[in-house]
């Protein structure tokens, strides 16, 4: 678990379920839980974690009643973060390559307050720089180098329901608007 409001949660680098393999180069596989906690409490100002995590699923087929849409959103940095965790990116083993996918939006963070970004959304570009060939590390570095404000191009999926596709006559659509979001 990540302690809400704690440094790990605010870093926007870790998700619940991530597996920490090493701390500052020290392998954790043979250490007891208490030893790991003690190690983490005594790391000092900076810590280097080696983390293992599940890859996001591959993108769905466009023939399965889902279409992709894109939107540009402007986010303002808070500290060194825009308030979301992403996974994926290119990998030397092409089976492990995935689009850069948002896996978590930190409640109360910049992305959450803006109101558009959702887990499962894909990052296509930041400040006009395409991310389709970026690995995870390069994408993180690019976000770190952005100014206090950055423009993100996001791709998201929209489900086309058969009942809507085959409907005739008027159609009532309800849209939920998050506080602070624009329509």
C-alpha positions as a Python dict, from the first residue, in 0.01 Angstrom:
ca = {
    (1, 'X'): (0, 0, 0),
    (2, 'X'): (96, 361, -50),
    (3, 'X'): (31, 587, 246),
    (4, 'X'): (-209, 860, 124),
    (5, 'X'): (-24, 1191, 116),
    (6, 'X'): (311, 1017, 170),
    (7, 'X'): (618, 1081, -41),
    (8, 'X'): (575, 761, -245),
    (9, 'X'): (213, 844, -326),
    (10, 'X'): (296, 1205, -415),
    (11, 'X'): (586, 1101, -641),
    (12, 'X'): (341, 981, -908),
    (13, 'X'): (590, 706, -994),
    (14, 'X'): (438, 413, -802),
    (15, 'X'): (106, 228, -812),
    (16, 'X'): (-51, 2, -553),
    (17, 'X'): (58, -349, -655),
    (18, 'X'): (404, -248, -778),
    (19, 'X'): (678, -478, -651),
    (20, 'X'): (994, -312, -520),
    (21, 'X'): (1290, -533, -618),
    (22, 'X'): (1577, -323, -481),
    (23, 'X'): (1648, -10, -278),
    (24, 'X'): (1966, 181, -370),
    (25, 'X'): (2100, -135, -534),
    (26, 'X'): (2023, -362, -235),
    (27, 'X'): (1826, -667, -349),
    (28, 'X'): (1516, -720, -132),
    (29, 'X'): (1434, -1081, -219),
    (30, 'X'): (1603, -1230, 89),
    (31, 'X'): (1511, -956, 336),
    (32, 'X'): (1223, -979, 584),
    (33, 'X'): (948, -719, 578),
    (34, 'X'): (1083, -548, 893),
    (35, 'X'): (1430, -522, 737),
    (36, 'X'): (1286, -366, 421),
    (37, 'X'): (1088, -110, 623),
    (38, 'X'): (1401, -25, 826),
    (39, 'X'): (1603, 12, 506),
    (40, 'X'): (1341, 245, 354),
    (41, 'X'): (1327, 457, 671),
    (42, 'X'): (1705, 509, 667),
    (43, 'X'): (1776, 585, 301),
    (44, 'X'): (1844, 955, 345),
    (45, 'X'): (1750, 1234, 105),
    (46, 'X'): (1738, 1032, -220),
    (47, 'X'): (1639, 677, -297),
    (48, 'X'): (1668, 468, -612),
    (49, 'X'): (1401, 199, -635),
    (50, 'X'): (1397, -84, -886),
    (51, 'X'): (1029, -156, -943),
    (52, 'X'): (849, -436, -1124),
    (53, 'X'): (488, -395, -1237),
    (54, 'X'): (223, -541, -1463),
    (55, 'X'): (214, -398, -1813),
    (56, 'X'): (-106, -223, -1916),
    (57, 'X'): (-319, -427, -2157),
    (58, 'X'): (-273, -377, -2528),
    (59, 'X'): (-512, -143, -2708),
    (60, 'X'): (-849, -296, -2803),
    (61, 'X'): (-941, -375, -3163),
    (62, 'X'): (-1120, -87, -3330),
    (63, 'X'): (-1374, -339, -3463),
    (64, 'X'): (-1508, -422, -3115),
    (65, 'X'): (-1752, -130, -3092),
    (66, 'X'): (-1485, 106, -2961),
    (67, 'X'): (-1350, 413, -3136),
    (68, 'X'): (-1056, 626, -3030),
    (69, 'X'): (-1080, 1001, -2982),
    (70, 'X'): (-810, 1256, -2902),
    (71, 'X'): (-815, 1565, -2686),
    (72, 'X'): (-556, 1825, -2589),
    (73, 'X'): (-536, 1917, -2221),
    (74, 'X'): (-319, 2168, -2042),
    (75, 'X'): (-183, 2064, -1702),
    (76, 'X'): (7, 2272, -1448),
    (77, 'X'): (291, 2108, -1255),
    (78, 'X'): (268, 2083, -881),
    (79, 'X'): (613, 2023, -738),
    (80, 'X'): (764, 1802, -1007),
    (81, 'X'): (445, 1626, -1108),
    (82, 'X'): (131, 1661, -1313),
    (83, 'X'): (-56, 1424, -1080),
    (84, 'X'): (-73, 1097, -1273),
    (85, 'X'): (115, 769, -1308),
    (86, 'X'): (186, 623, -1651),
    (87, 'X'): (314, 286, -1762),
    (88, 'X'): (415, 137, -2096),
    (89, 'X'): (634, 275, -2371),
    (90, 'X'): (856, 110, -2627),
    (91, 'X'): (1074, -182, -2520),
    (92, 'X'): (1357, -369, -2691),
    (93, 'X'): (1139, -682, -2662),
    (94, 'X'): (849, -575, -2886),
    (95, 'X'): (612, -807, -2695),
    (96, 'X'): (657, -574, -2397),
    (97, 'X'): (602, -251, -2594),
    (98, 'X'): (278, -74, -2507),
    (99, 'X'): (136, 271, -2559),
    (100, 'X'): (211, 508, -2270),
    (101, 'X'): (-101, 456, -2060),
    (102, 'X'): (-227, 652, -1760),
    (103, 'X'): (-270, 397, -1481),
    (104, 'X'): (-359, 629, -1193),
    (105, 'X'): (-475, 986, -1143),
    (106, 'X'): (-384, 1113, -795),
    (107, 'X'): (-691, 1251, -615),
    (108, 'X'): (-651, 1624, -561),
    (109, 'X'): (-351, 1645, -796),
    (110, 'X'): (-324, 1868, -1104),
    (111, 'X'): (-468, 1612, -1349),
    (112, 'X'): (-756, 1532, -1114),
    (113, 'X'): (-839, 1900, -1063),
    (114, 'X'): (-835, 1960, -1441),
    (115, 'X'): (-1088, 1675, -1465),
    (116, 'X'): (-1029, 1520, -1808),
    (117, 'X'): (-756, 1256, -1766),
    (118, 'X'): (-868, 902, -1673),
    (119, 'X'): (-689, 571, -1613),
    (120, 'X'): (-663, 391, -1946),
    (121, 'X'): (-606, 711, -2145),
    (122, 'X'): (-300, 705, -2371),
    (123, 'X'): (-41, 984, -2394),
    (124, 'X'): (33, 1068, -2758),
    (125, 'X'): (245, 1382, -2719),
    (126, 'X'): (358, 1645, -2472),
    (127, 'X'): (416, 2004, -2585),
    (128, 'X'): (394, 1884, -2946),
    (129, 'X'): (665, 1617, -2907),
    (130, 'X'): (532, 1273, -3012),
    (131, 'X'): (568, 994, -2753),
    (132, 'X'): (492, 693, -2977),
    (133, 'X'): (863, 593, -2992),
    (134, 'X'): (947, 684, -2631),
    (135, 'X'): (1031, 424, -2370),
    (136, 'X'): (899, 473, -2017),
    (137, 'X'): (1219, 630, -1887),
    (138, 'X'): (1246, 877, -2178),
    (139, 'X'): (882, 978, -2133),
    (140, 'X'): (938, 1039, -1759),
    (141, 'X'): (1246, 1249, -1837),
    (142, 'X'): (1051, 1448, -2095),
    (143, 'X'): (779, 1524, -1839),
    (144, 'X'): (1041, 1624, -1582),
    (145, 'X'): (1196, 1870, -1831),
    (146, 'X'): (862, 2035, -1914),
    (147, 'X'): (788, 2374, -1770),
    (148, 'X'): (522, 2450, -1512),
    (149, 'X'): (257, 2414, -1781),
    (150, 'X'): (243, 2146, -2050),
    (151, 'X'): (4, 2059, -2331),
    (152, 'X'): (-77, 1688, -2351),
    (153, 'X'): (-242, 1516, -2644),
    (154, 'X'): (-444, 1228, -2503),
    (155, 'X'): (-616, 939, -2679),
    (156, 'X'): (-913, 772, -2513),
    (157, 'X'): (-1170, 509, -2609),
    (158, 'X'): (-1540, 565, -2664),
    (159, 'X'): (-1776, 269, -2671),
    (160, 'X'): (-2041, 266, -2940),
    (161, 'X'): (-2339, 82, -2797),
    (162, 'X'): (-2537, -130, -3043),
    (163, 'X'): (-2862, 17, -2909),
    (164, 'X'): (-2742, 366, -3002),
    (165, 'X'): (-2607, 258, -3340),
    (166, 'X'): (-2937, 93, -3436),
    (167, 'X'): (-3165, 353, -3274),
    (168, 'X'): (-3407, 568, -3467),
    (169, 'X'): (-3565, 890, -3350),
    (170, 'X'): (-3442, 1131, -3083),
    (171, 'X'): (-3156, 1035, -2856),
    (172, 'X'): (-3109, 1172, -2504),
    (173, 'X'): (-2746, 1205, -2398),
    (174, 'X'): (-2647, 1288, -2039),
    (175, 'X'): (-2298, 1421, -1974),
    (176, 'X'): (-2138, 1421, -1629),
    (177, 'X'): (-1917, 1723, -1574),
    (178, 'X'): (-1644, 1707, -1309),
    (179, 'X'): (-1607, 2016, -1088),
    (180, 'X'): (-1370, 2259, -1258),
    (181, 'X'): (-1385, 2077, -1594),
    (182, 'X'): (-1502, 2246, -1912),
    (183, 'X'): (-1741, 2096, -2163),
}
